């Protein structure tokens, strides 16, 4: 057994985050956010989303938001979508 109990097998995959702040930024700012996607919303906020290598990188992104004097609204770690398994059944597919 190669895997340590309690540690996910995708340990080396970066976590994905959604960072929401007040205001809109031009696409030219994407480079300053390490290539993450900037998604402007109609409510006047922007969502910065994508993979973040580690906690140090996350704090760096938050520091950039602060340095640009943007009002931080939320930081959410997004769970990856579950991988499809052939063993997954819907209610009508379960053996009886």
Buried (B, 14 or more C-beta within 10 A) or exposed (E): EEEEEEEEEEEEEEBBBBBBBEEBBEEEBBEBBBEBEBEBEEEEBBBBBBBBEEEEBBEBBBEBBEEEEBEEEEBEEEEEEEEEEEEEEEEEEEEE
